[in-house]
Amino acid sequence: MPQVMNVNRNVCAQCGAVMPPAALVCPGCGHQHPPPYAVAPAAFAPATSGAYRSLSGLSTAVVILLGVNLLNTLYSLALEWRGYGMMGQLANGAHVDEGLRTSLGGLMEMAGNLEIGLTVITAIVFLTWVYRAHKNLDSLRVGALEYSHGWAVGWFFVPIMNIVRPKQVLDEIWEGSEAPGNSMITGVWWACWILSGVLSRVAGAMATANAEPSSFVTMFQMLMVDSLLVLGSGAAAITIVIAIQKGQAAKAARLSRPAYQ
């Protein structure tokens, strides 16, 4: 076992002579000493902040669910386009088979119910992902955070504040994760989602307020724009999830290297 000098008093391990402070070579016998062992800084992901947990599995689940949602939205968009054409024919005085209208209505109802179920499941998994991604910021040595881990999810449910806070939470996660890519994608994601919600409500109100074919033409136009916004929001969300997962994995690997210990 190599000899080391006393770290409390600079004493030569070879001859026992007291050496000058910080000296590595004994002036008496010429024995050369290795540097004294230093106290290492805190290890990566100290116990007080919780260990880093990979987002890989959750990210995959979120991306798959978002992809299924996008497919259902594409199907809804095709139905809305068909409905727009039918209502346009009715508005122009043309005859449209009642059976086709009834069939279209049934398909749209089925797609809408599927959308509700997918949205609930996706929201649960996505919010779980948000919580873990935000909690990982502690072990990634981000420092002081503006939002707690609980409120990173909680703000999604607070009226009025849920118009702005979710986007800010994702911005905090993006920045702390050092995600690759342009951070403006979070703004695209949230803007498309908010506008989609507004349009779907307005379109739904139009359907019940006026049964004239011309009203339904406008409604279907709005529904198609709504679907396009949902597609944009979903695509942006997939990009965000993948980028943050990659950013956190790369940063965790970098911080776990000996140079950072």
Buried (B, 14 or more C-beta within 10 A) or exposed (E): EEEEBBEEEBBBBBEEEEBEEEEEEBEEEEBEBEEEEEEEEEEBBEEEBEEBBEBEEBBEBBBEBBEBBBEBBEBBBBBBBBBBEBBBBBBEEEEBEEEEBEEBEEBBEEBEEBBEEBBEBBEEBBBBBBBBBBBBBBBBBBEEBEBEBEBBBBBBEEEEBBEEBBBBBBBBBBBBBBBEBEEEBBBBBBBBBBBBBEBBEBBBEBBEEEEEBEBBBBBBBBBBBBBBBBBBBBBBBBBBBBBBBBBBBBBBEEBEEEEEE
